[in-house]
Amino acid sequence: MCLGIAIGTAVFIVQMDNHLSRLNVPKTTGETFLRALMDGMDNSAGRQVIVDTLRILWMICCALSGVAGILCCSCKYPRLERTGSSSINEGS
């Protein structure tokens, strides 16, 4: 989980900075922009930047989940052998 949060946060901030640079917003970081937006800046362009950033983050997470799922299907797990008898199966 810690690795996912770290990667997700890094992707989010980098993508937000990329979107803000395309909009010619004065030099600011994604974190500063989010704080300004949360403090009451009612800006539809700002909300669109967040939506686009979250969309890219969602695509990256889905791709990583797909790769992990494919890798999980190809893993071989050790066979668990039963040894001895259990008390549950013995006499009723």
N, CA and C of each residue as an Amber inpcrd file, in Angstrom:
protein
   276
   0.8180000  -1.1900000   0.0000000   0.0000000   0.0000000   0.0000000
   0.8630000   1.2570000   0.0000000   1.9300000   1.2280000   0.7480000
   2.8000000   2.4040000   0.8160000   3.4110000   2.7080000  -0.5470000
   3.8000000   1.6660000  -1.2420000   4.3760000   1.8490000  -2.5720000
   3.3310000   2.4080000  -3.5330000   2.1040000   1.9340000  -3.4340000
   1.0280000   2.4310000  -4.2900000   0.7190000   3.8950000  -4.0340000
   0.7140000   4.2850000  -2.7860000   0.4550000   5.6870000  -2.4490000
   1.5870000   6.5680000  -2.9550000   2.8130000   6.1260000  -2.7840000
   3.9540000   6.9210000  -3.2420000   3.9470000   7.0740000  -4.7650000
   3.7130000   5.9800000  -5.4770000   3.6900000   6.0530000  -6.9400000
   2.5020000   6.8730000  -7.4140000   1.3290000   6.6560000  -6.8090000
   0.1340000   7.3980000  -7.2030000   0.2840000   8.8930000  -6.9850000
   0.8510000   9.2810000  -5.8670000   1.0610000  10.6980000  -5.5900000
   2.0490000  11.3150000  -6.5700000   3.1190000  10.5970000  -6.8580000
   4.1210000  11.1090000  -7.8040000   3.5180000  11.2750000  -9.1900000
   2.7550000  10.2830000  -9.6460000   2.1210000  10.3770000 -10.9680000
   1.1320000  11.5370000 -10.9930000   0.3530000  11.6830000  -9.9330000
  -0.6490000  12.7490000  -9.8790000   0.0020000  14.1280000  -9.9680000
   1.0390000  14.3590000  -9.1800000   1.6950000  15.6700000  -9.1620000
   2.3790000  15.9690000 -10.4940000   3.0460000  14.9740000 -11.0700000
   3.7290000  15.1910000 -12.3550000   2.7150000  15.4840000 -13.4540000
   1.6350000  14.7300000 -13.5030000   0.6240000  14.9640000 -14.5370000
  -0.0700000  16.3090000 -14.3410000  -0.3090000  16.6840000 -13.0990000
  -0.9360000  17.9810000 -12.8540000  -0.0070000  19.1120000 -13.2990000
   1.2760000  18.9870000 -13.0150000   2.2240000  20.0070000 -13.4700000
   2.2610000  20.0790000 -14.9920000   2.1910000  18.9320000 -15.6630000
   2.1690000  18.9280000 -17.1320000   0.9260000  19.6210000 -17.6770000
  -0.2350000  19.3330000 -17.0870000  -1.4760000  19.9730000 -17.5440000
  -1.4640000  21.4700000 -17.2800000  -0.9160000  21.8780000 -16.1330000
  -0.8650000  23.3070000 -15.8160000   0.0850000  24.0490000 -16.7470000
   1.1750000  23.4050000 -17.1530000   2.1040000  24.0730000 -18.0670000
   1.4800000  24.2390000 -19.4530000   0.5960000  23.3130000 -19.8440000
  -0.1040000  23.4470000 -21.1310000  -1.1030000  24.5960000 -21.1080000
  -1.6610000  24.8930000 -19.9250000  -2.6320000  25.9830000 -19.8030000
  -1.9690000  27.3400000 -19.5840000  -0.6390000  27.3700000 -19.5860000
   0.1320000  28.5980000 -19.3560000  -0.2090000  29.2420000 -18.0220000
  -0.4120000  28.4190000 -17.0220000  -0.6360000  28.9100000 -15.6610000
   0.7130000  29.3470000 -15.1230000   0.7660000  30.4650000 -14.3820000
   2.0500000  30.8900000 -13.8170000   2.7010000  29.7520000 -13.0390000
   4.0190000  29.7900000 -12.9770000   4.7890000  28.7030000 -12.3740000
   4.2760000  28.3890000 -10.9730000   3.6880000  27.2410000 -10.8360000
   3.1640000  26.7730000  -9.5660000   3.2570000  25.2610000  -9.5560000
   3.2240000  24.6980000  -8.3970000   3.2440000  23.2470000  -8.3190000
   1.8120000  22.7320000  -8.2710000   1.6590000  21.4690000  -8.5430000
   0.3360000  20.8670000  -8.4930000  -0.2790000  20.9540000  -7.1130000
   0.5700000  20.8160000  -6.0960000   0.0760000  20.8760000  -4.7270000
  -0.4460000  22.2740000  -4.3910000   0.2710000  23.3080000  -4.8000000
  -0.1660000  24.6900000  -4.5710000  -1.4600000  24.9710000  -5.3120000
  -1.5630000  24.4680000  -6.5300000  -2.7700000  24.6530000  -7.3270000
  -3.9720000  23.9960000  -6.6560000  -3.7820000  22.7860000  -6.1330000
  -4.8890000  22.1020000  -5.4520000  -5.3290000  22.8600000  -4.2100000
  -4.3640000  23.3900000  -3.4550000  -4.7310000  24.1620000  -2.2650000
  -5.5160000  25.4120000  -2.6400000  -5.1070000  26.0920000  -3.7120000
  -5.8240000  27.2870000  -4.1550000  -7.2280000  26.9220000  -4.6260000
  -7.3560000  25.8000000  -5.2980000  -8.6620000  25.3660000  -5.7810000
  -9.5790000  25.0050000  -4.6250000  -9.0360000  24.3740000  -3.6050000
  -9.8330000  23.9820000  -2.4480000 -10.2080000  25.1910000  -1.5810000
  -9.4150000  26.2550000  -1.6180000  -9.6940000  27.4370000  -0.8030000
 -10.7870000  28.3180000  -1.3910000 -11.3670000  27.9300000  -2.5100000
 -12.4900000  28.6860000  -3.0190000 -12.3360000  29.1900000  -4.4290000
 -11.2870000  28.8700000  -5.0840000 -11.1200000  29.3140000  -6.4600000
 -12.0720000  28.4930000  -7.3390000 -13.1440000  29.1100000  -7.8060000
 -14.1260000  28.4070000  -8.6260000 -13.7240000  28.5480000 -10.0840000
 -13.0050000  27.5620000 -10.5650000 -12.4300000  27.6350000 -11.8980000
 -12.7250000  26.3260000 -12.6200000 -13.5100000  26.4020000 -13.6890000
 -13.8480000  25.1730000 -14.4070000 -12.6270000  24.5890000 -15.1070000
 -11.6990000  25.4370000 -15.5420000 -10.4710000  24.9300000 -16.1590000
  -9.6440000  24.1770000 -15.1340000  -9.6220000  24.6600000 -13.9070000
  -8.8980000  23.9830000 -12.8370000  -9.5060000  22.6310000 -12.5200000
 -10.8180000  22.5840000 -12.5130000 -11.4750000  21.3010000 -12.2690000
 -11.2210000  20.3330000 -13.4140000 -11.1610000  20.8370000 -14.6370000
 -10.8780000  19.9780000 -15.7820000  -9.4610000  19.4100000 -15.6970000
  -8.5270000  20.2100000 -15.1970000  -7.1540000  19.7290000 -15.0020000
  -7.1440000  18.5690000 -14.0130000  -7.8810000  18.6990000 -12.9310000
  -7.9390000  17.6290000 -11.9350000  -8.5840000  16.3870000 -12.5210000
  -9.6690000  16.5540000 -13.2670000 -10.3440000  15.4080000 -13.8830000
  -9.4040000  14.6950000 -14.8610000  -8.7030000  15.4530000 -15.6880000
  -7.7770000  14.8480000 -16.6470000  -6.6330000  14.1320000 -15.9360000
  -6.1440000  14.7320000 -14.8670000  -5.0630000  14.1240000 -14.1060000
  -5.5160000  12.8150000 -13.4590000  -6.6970000  12.8170000 -12.8620000
  -7.2220000  11.5980000 -12.2480000  -7.5090000  10.5260000 -13.2940000
  -7.9210000  10.9380000 -14.4920000  -8.1740000   9.9800000 -15.5710000
  -6.8760000   9.2600000 -15.9600000  -5.7880000  10.0110000 -16.0650000
  -4.5030000   9.4030000 -16.3990000  -4.0370000   8.4940000 -15.2720000
  -4.2030000   8.9320000 -14.0310000  -3.8270000   8.1040000 -12.8810000
  -4.6400000   6.8120000 -12.8710000  -5.9240000   6.8840000 -13.1910000
  -6.7830000   5.7020000 -13.2450000  -6.2960000   4.7340000 -14.3210000
  -5.9200000   5.2580000 -15.4860000  -5.4290000   4.3920000 -16.5650000
  -4.1350000   3.6900000 -16.1650000  -3.2470000   4.4140000 -15.5040000
  -1.9810000   3.8150000 -15.0670000  -2.2380000   2.7260000 -14.0280000
  -3.1400000   2.9860000 -13.0900000  -3.4550000   1.9800000 -12.0680000
  -4.1030000   0.7490000 -12.6890000  -4.9930000   0.9360000 -13.6680000
  -5.6050000  -0.2130000 -14.3420000  -4.5610000  -1.0200000 -15.0970000
  -3.6260000  -0.3500000 -15.7490000  -2.5780000  -1.0510000 -16.4830000
  -1.6990000  -1.8510000 -15.5230000  -1.3210000  -1.2590000 -14.4080000
  -0.5040000  -1.9770000 -13.4180000  -1.2630000  -3.1570000 -12.8230000
  -2.5660000  -2.9960000 -12.5900000  -3.3680000  -4.0960000 -12.0690000
  -3.4720000  -5.2250000 -13.0880000  -3.6130000  -4.8810000 -14.3640000
  -3.6650000  -5.8970000 -15.4100000  -2.3690000  -6.6730000 -15.5090000
  -1.2560000  -5.9730000 -15.4510000   0.0470000  -6.6440000 -15.4880000
   0.2070000  -7.5530000 -14.2770000  -0.1890000  -7.0640000 -13.1060000
  -0.0870000  -7.8880000 -11.8960000  -0.9890000  -9.1130000 -11.9850000
  -2.1790000  -8.9520000 -12.5590000  -3.0870000 -10.0860000 -12.7230000
  -2.5260000 -11.1370000 -13.6640000  -1.9360000 -10.7020000 -14.7630000
  -1.3360000 -11.6350000 -15.7170000  -0.1570000 -12.3630000 -15.0630000
   0.6730000 -11.6340000 -14.3390000   1.8010000 -12.2670000 -13.6540000
   1.3260000 -13.2480000 -12.5870000   0.2450000 -12.9250000 -11.9190000
  -0.2840000 -13.8020000 -10.8760000  -0.7860000 -15.1140000 -11.4770000
  -1.3670000 -15.0550000 -12.6710000  -1.8600000 -16.2690000 -13.3220000
  -0.7280000 -17.1910000 -13.7470000   0.4420000 -16.6500000 -13.9610000
   1.5500000 -17.4730000 -14.4100000   2.4140000 -17.9980000 -13.2620000
   2.0830000 -17.6580000 -12.0400000   2.8510000 -18.1200000 -10.8820000
   2.5040000 -19.5710000 -10.5750000   3.4790000 -20.3080000 -10.1640000
   3.2480000 -21.6850000  -9.7350000   3.3210000 -21.7190000  -8.2180000
   2.3170000 -22.3050000  -7.6400000   2.2420000 -22.3680000  -6.1930000
   2.6230000 -23.7750000  -5.7370000   3.2230000 -23.8810000  -4.5840000
   3.6110000 -25.2150000  -4.1070000   2.3740000 -26.0570000  -3.7800000
   2.4580000 -27.3410000  -4.0680000   1.3560000 -28.2510000  -3.7800000
   1.4100000 -28.6120000  -2.2980000   0.3000000 -28.5030000  -1.6450000
   0.2280000 -28.8450000  -0.2280000  -0.2290000 -30.2850000  -0.1000000
   0.6280000 -31.1100000   0.4030000   0.3280000 -32.5370000   0.5580000
  -0.2720000 -32.7800000   1.9330000  -1.2370000 -33.6740000   1.9840000
  -1.8120000 -34.0580000   3.2690000  -0.9880000 -35.2020000   3.8280000
  -0.5710000 -35.0370000   5.0400000   0.1780000 -36.1100000   5.6840000
  -0.5560000 -36.5130000   6.9440000  -0.6650000 -37.7980000   7.1670000
  -1.3380000 -38.2790000   8.3660000  -2.8390000 -38.1290000   8.2490000
  -3.5220000 -38.4470000   9.2960000  -4.9740000 -38.3180000   9.2840000
  -5.3790000 -37.2490000  10.2840000  -6.4550000 -36.5960000  10.0010000
  -6.9150000 -35.5440000  10.9020000  -7.9760000 -36.1230000  11.8330000
  -8.1620000 -35.5000000  12.9450000  -9.1400000 -35.9910000  13.9180000
 -10.5660000 -35.7320000  13.4600000 -10.7700000 -34.8600000  12.5310000
 -12.1100000 -34.5580000  12.0400000 -12.6550000 -35.7370000  11.2400000
 -11.7980000 -36.3490000  10.4400000 -12.2410000 -37.4460000   9.5920000
 -12.3420000 -38.7720000  10.3480000 -11.7880000 -38.8360000  11.5240000
 -11.8130000 -40.0860000  12.2720000 -13.1370000 -40.2420000  12.9820000
 -13.6780000 -41.3850000  12.9770000 -14.8890000 -41.8600000  13.6430000
 -15.9070000 -40.8390000  14.0890000 -17.1270000 -41.1940000  13.9880000
 -18.2280000 -40.3680000  14.4640000 -18.9640000 -41.0880000  15.5300000
